[in-house]
């Protein structure tokens, strides 16, 4: 009996050869890959010191959880407006104004399925084929892939380790060409914890205005700063920048709500409408239950944020002081977020380790410690260690980490 395949003339193409070139330009998130590998080992009953995830280890605050449960009990479980319920959009604009001194309205706000979707919507709305997008390195993994996905060209501007990964406006300006469309800044930065100085950020804003560009500011870690730094948003600088500015935020880090998948975008109304079009054909609205929980998070007590910052501060000091005891290891001092980004290049050439991917793989295979290699973030010499985990895990895991490095010889 003749098969369907045999009846077709010519060679049969492989499925992967028929997939869109757009999706083949990007890769699966490296941070999710680390999480996946660690989970496989955990499933086999193997203890892992997991310093990989960018996720608070704290539970969602009780009042926020109760708001979600109340939403279920009162049957608030239907579709909502694609852009989010009006009380939540108003609360987002109001909270941002209270925390940062911005001036947004509900019409300039969109609720999204996590901050990542708001970012997707914004880049899709701004970037065309051939546009250049300036990305400071190290950068969060998704920035590069989204720019590439939409046909843009990433232009990398290093934030140097010598300056604790604090970006400079002059470096941004030197990278601008006639094709530049957008600058993306993530401060506090994932993975380095670097924070753009407030005055330097204002200089970058001036460059954006003078060169007729757009600025996207990712504020995922905006409430977690150290050494006396105060939360700052470039949205506070005034109306002249506002027509060129997109703020991307999330409740995931600030309120330990990663699984609730609730983010937002703040932007001029015309851009919000473009982002809304994209969202209407993808996810539609964020979960109604999550929206009610987010409303309570924004309107309710903020003491949980203070408590988390206090604990992160304690852990940060412990990790930095411990890493100083490891010969050959250098680590810039992070001023925000909940990561350290140590330079491990001194150990290259030992036991077959040639780059940070080799280092991270050996660390997981031999010491059962999960970290994210620097290649995921645009650098070759570093690994990202998250201290969003318990002190017990940090103490035990870092002791194993130190022994692993000593054994490299």
C-alpha positions as CSV (number, residue, x, y, z in Angstrom):
1,X,0.0,0.0,0.0
2,X,1.4,3.4,-1.0
3,X,2.0,5.8,1.9
4,X,1.1,9.5,1.7
5,X,4.8,10.4,2.0
6,X,5.8,8.0,-0.8
7,X,3.2,9.5,-3.1
8,X,4.6,13.0,-3.0
9,X,7.2,14.0,-5.6
10,X,10.6,15.2,-4.5
11,X,12.4,15.2,-1.1
12,X,10.4,15.6,2.0
13,X,11.4,18.6,4.0
14,X,12.1,18.3,7.7
15,X,9.6,20.0,10.0
16,X,12.2,22.3,11.4
17,X,13.0,23.6,7.9
18,X,9.4,24.7,7.5
19,X,9.2,26.7,10.7
20,X,9.2,30.5,10.6
21,X,12.5,32.2,10.4
22,X,11.2,34.7,13.0
23,X,11.1,32.1,15.8
24,X,14.4,30.6,14.7
25,X,16.1,33.9,15.3
26,X,15.5,33.6,19.1
27,X,16.2,31.0,21.8
28,X,14.6,29.7,24.9
29,X,15.3,31.9,27.9
30,X,18.7,30.8,29.5
31,X,17.4,31.5,33.0
32,X,14.4,29.1,32.3
33,X,16.9,26.5,31.0
34,X,18.8,26.7,34.3
35,X,15.6,26.3,36.2
36,X,14.6,23.3,34.1
37,X,17.9,21.5,34.6
38,X,17.8,22.1,38.4
39,X,14.2,20.8,38.5
40,X,15.2,17.6,36.7
41,X,17.8,16.9,39.4
42,X,15.4,17.8,42.2
43,X,12.8,15.4,40.7
44,X,15.4,12.6,41.2
45,X,15.7,13.5,44.9
46,X,19.0,15.3,44.5
47,X,19.6,18.3,46.7
48,X,20.3,21.5,44.6
49,X,21.6,24.8,45.9
50,X,19.5,26.8,43.5
51,X,20.9,30.3,43.0
52,X,19.4,30.6,39.5
53,X,15.8,31.9,39.7
54,X,15.0,35.6,39.7
55,X,12.2,35.0,42.0
56,X,11.5,36.2,45.6
57,X,11.5,33.3,48.1
58,X,8.9,35.1,50.2
59,X,5.2,34.2,50.1
60,X,2.7,36.6,48.6
61,X,1.4,38.9,51.4
62,X,-1.7,37.5,53.2
63,X,-3.9,40.5,52.3
64,X,-3.1,40.0,48.6
65,X,-3.8,36.3,48.8
66,X,-7.1,37.0,50.5
67,X,-8.1,39.4,47.8
68,X,-7.5,36.7,45.2
69,X,-9.6,34.2,47.2
70,X,-12.3,36.8,47.7
71,X,-12.4,37.3,43.9
72,X,-13.1,33.6,43.4
73,X,-15.7,33.4,46.1
74,X,-17.6,36.4,44.7
75,X,-17.4,34.9,41.2
76,X,-15.2,37.7,39.8
77,X,-13.9,35.1,37.3
78,X,-15.0,36.3,33.9
79,X,-13.3,38.2,31.1
80,X,-12.4,41.9,31.9
81,X,-11.5,44.7,29.5
82,X,-8.3,43.7,27.6
83,X,-6.4,46.6,29.1
84,X,-7.4,45.7,32.7
85,X,-10.1,46.7,35.1
86,X,-10.4,50.5,35.5
87,X,-9.8,50.5,39.3
88,X,-6.5,48.6,38.8
89,X,-5.3,50.9,36.0
90,X,-6.1,53.9,38.2
91,X,-4.4,52.3,41.2
92,X,-1.3,51.6,39.1
93,X,-1.1,55.2,37.9
94,X,-1.7,56.5,41.5
95,X,0.9,54.2,43.1
96,X,3.5,55.1,40.5
97,X,2.8,58.8,41.2
98,X,3.1,58.3,44.9
99,X,6.3,56.3,44.8
100,X,8.1,58.1,42.0
101,X,6.4,61.5,41.3
102,X,5.1,60.6,37.8
103,X,1.9,61.8,36.2
104,X,0.1,59.1,34.4
105,X,-3.7,58.6,33.9
106,X,-5.6,55.3,33.6
107,X,-5.7,55.9,29.9
108,X,-1.9,55.8,29.8
109,X,-1.8,52.5,31.6
110,X,-2.2,48.9,30.4
111,X,-2.4,45.8,32.6
112,X,-0.6,42.8,31.1
113,X,0.1,39.1,31.8
114,X,3.4,39.8,33.7
115,X,5.9,42.5,32.9
116,X,7.3,40.4,30.1
117,X,4.1,40.7,28.0
118,X,4.0,44.5,28.5
119,X,7.6,44.5,27.2
120,X,6.7,42.3,24.2
121,X,3.8,44.6,23.4
122,X,6.0,47.8,23.6
123,X,8.8,46.5,21.5
124,X,6.4,45.1,18.9
125,X,4.8,48.6,18.8
126,X,8.1,50.5,18.4
127,X,10.6,48.4,16.5
128,X,10.5,47.8,12.7
129,X,13.0,45.8,10.5
130,X,16.3,47.6,10.3
131,X,15.8,49.7,13.5
132,X,18.7,49.7,15.9
133,X,18.0,49.3,19.6
134,X,20.7,50.2,22.1
135,X,21.1,47.6,24.9
136,X,23.5,48.2,27.8
137,X,25.4,45.0,28.7
138,X,24.9,43.0,30.8
139,X,21.3,42.9,29.8
140,X,18.3,40.8,30.8
141,X,18.0,37.9,28.4
142,X,14.6,38.7,26.9
143,X,15.6,42.2,25.6
144,X,17.9,40.9,22.9
145,X,15.6,38.2,21.7
146,X,12.6,40.4,21.5
147,X,14.5,43.0,19.5
148,X,15.7,40.3,17.1
149,X,12.3,38.7,16.9
150,X,10.8,41.9,15.6
151,X,13.6,42.5,13.1
152,X,15.5,45.1,15.0
153,X,19.3,45.1,15.4
154,X,20.7,45.2,19.0
155,X,23.6,47.6,19.5
156,X,25.5,46.7,22.7
157,X,26.9,49.4,25.0
158,X,29.0,48.0,27.9
159,X,28.3,49.1,31.5
160,X,31.7,48.4,32.9
161,X,32.5,46.3,35.9
162,X,35.0,49.0,37.1
163,X,32.0,51.3,37.5
164,X,29.9,48.7,39.3
165,X,28.0,48.3,36.0
166,X,26.6,51.8,36.3
167,X,25.7,53.1,32.8
168,X,27.0,56.4,31.5
169,X,25.1,58.7,29.2
170,X,28.2,59.5,27.1
171,X,28.6,55.8,26.3
172,X,24.9,55.7,25.1
173,X,25.4,58.8,22.9
174,X,28.5,57.4,21.2
175,X,26.5,54.4,20.1
176,X,23.6,56.3,18.4
177,X,23.4,56.2,14.6
178,X,20.8,57.4,12.1
179,X,19.1,54.0,12.5
180,X,18.7,54.2,16.3
181,X,15.1,54.0,17.3
182,X,15.0,52.9,21.0
183,X,17.2,52.7,24.1
184,X,16.3,50.0,26.7
185,X,17.5,50.5,30.3
186,X,16.9,48.2,33.2
187,X,17.8,49.9,36.5
188,X,18.3,48.3,39.0
189,X,19.8,45.9,36.5
190,X,19.3,42.2,36.1
191,X,21.8,40.5,36.2
192,X,24.4,42.8,37.7
193,X,22.5,44.8,40.3
194,X,24.0,48.0,38.8
195,X,21.9,51.1,39.2
196,X,22.0,54.1,36.9
197,X,22.8,57.3,38.9
198,X,19.8,59.6,39.0
199,X,21.7,62.5,37.5
200,X,23.2,60.2,34.8
201,X,19.7,58.9,34.0
202,X,18.6,62.5,33.5
203,X,21.5,63.0,31.1
204,X,20.3,59.9,29.2
205,X,16.8,61.4,29.0
206,X,18.3,64.6,27.6
207,X,20.0,62.6,24.9
208,X,16.7,60.8,24.1
209,X,14.9,64.1,23.6
210,X,17.7,65.8,21.7
211,X,18.2,62.9,19.3
212,X,14.4,62.2,18.8
213,X,14.5,58.6,20.2
214,X,12.4,56.4,22.4
215,X,13.4,55.2,25.9
216,X,12.0,52.1,27.5
217,X,12.7,51.8,31.2
218,X,12.2,48.4,32.9
219,X,11.5,49.1,36.6
220,X,11.1,45.5,37.8
221,X,13.5,45.9,40.7
222,X,12.8,49.6,41.4
223,X,12.0,49.1,45.1
224,X,15.1,47.1,46.0
225,X,18.0,49.5,46.4
226,X,20.9,49.6,49.0
227,X,23.4,51.9,50.6
228,X,21.0,54.7,51.0
229,X,19.7,54.8,47.4
230,X,16.1,55.8,47.0
231,X,13.6,54.5,44.4
232,X,13.8,56.6,41.3
233,X,11.9,56.6,38.0
234,X,12.9,58.6,34.9
235,X,9.2,59.2,34.5
236,X,9.5,61.9,37.2
237,X,11.6,64.2,35.1
238,X,8.6,65.9,33.4
239,X,6.5,66.2,30.3
240,X,9.2,66.8,27.7
241,X,10.3,63.2,27.9
242,X,6.9,61.6,28.5
243,X,5.9,61.4,24.8
244,X,9.1,59.3,24.2
245,X,9.0,57.1,27.3
246,X,7.7,53.7,28.1
247,X,7.7,52.4,31.6
248,X,7.5,48.6,32.1
249,X,6.7,47.3,35.6
250,X,5.6,44.2,37.4
251,X,4.2,43.2,40.7
252,X,6.2,39.9,40.6
253,X,9.3,41.2,42.5
254,X,7.8,44.0,44.6
255,X,5.0,42.0,46.1
256,X,6.3,38.4,45.6
257,X,3.6,37.7,43.0
258,X,5.6,35.9,40.3
259,X,3.0,33.2,39.7
260,X,0.1,35.6,39.6
261,X,1.5,37.0,36.3
262,X,0.6,40.6,36.6
263,X,2.5,43.5,35.0
264,X,1.9,46.8,33.4
265,X,3.0,49.5,31.0
266,X,2.8,53.3,31.3
267,X,3.1,55.2,28.1
268,X,1.5,57.9,25.9
269,X,-2.1,57.0,25.1
270,X,-1.4,56.5,21.4
271,X,1.3,53.9,22.2
272,X,-0.9,52.2,24.8
273,X,-3.5,51.8,22.1
274,X,-0.9,50.0,19.9
275,X,0.1,47.7,22.8
276,X,-3.6,47.0,23.4
277,X,-4.1,45.9,19.8
278,X,-1.3,43.3,20.2
279,X,-2.6,42.1,23.5
280,X,-6.2,41.8,22.2
281,X,-5.0,39.3,19.7
282,X,-2.7,37.3,22.0
283,X,-3.7,36.9,25.7
284,X,-6.5,39.3,26.0
285,X,-6.9,40.4,29.6
286,X,-4.8,39.4,32.5
287,X,-6.5,36.9,34.9
288,X,-9.4,38.6,36.7
289,X,-8.4,37.0,40.0
290,X,-4.8,38.3,39.7
291,X,-6.1,41.8,38.9
292,X,-8.1,41.9,42.1
293,X,-5.1,40.7,44.1
294,X,-2.9,43.3,42.4
295,X,-5.5,46.0,43.3
296,X,-5.1,45.1,47.0
297,X,-1.3,44.9,46.7
298,X,-1.1,48.5,45.3
299,X,-3.8,50.0,47.6
300,X,-3.0,48.0,50.8
301,X,-0.2,48.2,53.3
302,X,3.3,48.3,51.9
303,X,5.1,46.9,54.9
304,X,5.9,43.6,53.1
305,X,8.1,45.5,50.7
306,X,10.1,47.0,53.5
307,X,10.5,43.6,55.2
308,X,11.8,42.0,52.0
309,X,14.2,44.8,51.4
310,X,15.6,44.4,54.9
311,X,16.1,40.7,54.4
312,X,17.7,41.2,51.0
313,X,20.1,43.8,52.5
314,X,21.2,41.3,55.1
315,X,21.7,38.5,52.5
316,X,23.6,40.9,50.2
317,X,26.1,41.8,52.8
318,X,26.7,38.2,53.7
319,X,27.2,37.1,50.1
320,X,29.5,40.0,49.2
321,X,31.6,39.4,52.4
322,X,31.8,35.7,51.7
323,X,32.8,36.1,48.0
324,X,35.7,38.3,49.2
325,X,37.2,35.2,50.9
326,X,37.6,33.3,47.6
327,X,41.0,34.0,46.0
328,X,40.8,35.0,42.4
329,X,37.1,35.9,42.5
330,X,36.1,39.5,41.9
331,X,32.6,40.9,42.4
332,X,31.3,44.4,41.7
333,X,29.1,45.8,44.5
334,X,25.5,45.7,43.4
335,X,23.4,48.7,44.4
336,X,20.0,47.1,43.6
337,X,17.9,44.0,42.7
338,X,18.8,40.7,44.5
339,X,21.8,39.4,42.5
340,X,25.5,39.4,42.5
341,X,27.5,39.1,39.3
342,X,31.0,37.8,40.1
343,X,33.8,37.6,37.6
344,X,35.0,34.0,37.4
345,X,37.4,34.4,34.4
346,X,40.4,33.8,36.7
347,X,39.5,30.1,36.7
348,X,39.3,29.7,32.9
349,X,41.7,27.1,31.6
350,X,41.3,24.9,34.6
351,X,39.8,21.4,34.2
352,X,38.5,22.2,30.8
353,X,36.6,25.3,31.7
354,X,36.8,27.9,28.9
355,X,33.8,30.2,29.6
356,X,31.0,30.8,32.0
357,X,28.8,28.2,30.4
358,X,31.4,25.6,31.1
359,X,31.8,26.9,34.6
360,X,28.0,26.8,35.3
361,X,27.7,23.3,33.9
362,X,30.5,22.0,36.0
363,X,29.1,23.7,39.0
364,X,25.8,22.0,38.6
365,X,27.2,18.6,37.6
366,X,29.9,18.4,40.3
367,X,28.7,20.7,43.2
368,X,24.9,20.7,42.6
369,X,24.8,24.5,42.5
370,X,22.6,26.2,39.9
371,X,23.7,29.6,38.6
372,X,23.1,31.4,35.3
373,X,26.1,31.8,33.0
374,X,27.1,35.3,31.8
375,X,26.7,34.5,28.2
376,X,23.0,34.7,28.7
377,X,23.4,38.3,29.6
378,X,25.9,39.4,27.0
379,X,29.2,38.9,28.9
380,X,31.6,36.0,29.0
381,X,33.4,36.5,32.4
382,X,30.6,36.3,34.9
383,X,27.9,34.2,36.5
384,X,24.7,35.4,38.1
385,X,24.0,34.3,41.7
386,X,20.6,35.1,43.1
387,X,20.3,35.7,46.9
388,X,16.5,35.5,46.8
389,X,16.8,32.4,48.9
390,X,17.1,31.5,52.5
391,X,20.2,32.4,54.6
392,X,20.6,28.7,55.4
393,X,20.8,27.9,51.6
394,X,23.2,30.7,51.1
395,X,25.5,29.7,53.9
396,X,25.6,26.0,52.9
397,X,25.7,26.6,49.2
398,X,28.4,29.2,49.2
399,X,30.6,26.9,51.3
400,X,30.2,24.2,48.6
401,X,30.9,26.9,46.0
402,X,34.1,27.9,47.6
403,X,35.2,24.3,47.8
404,X,34.4,23.7,44.1
405,X,36.7,26.6,43.2
406,X,39.4,25.4,45.4
407,X,39.3,22.0,43.8
408,X,39.8,23.6,40.4
409,X,43.4,24.0,41.4
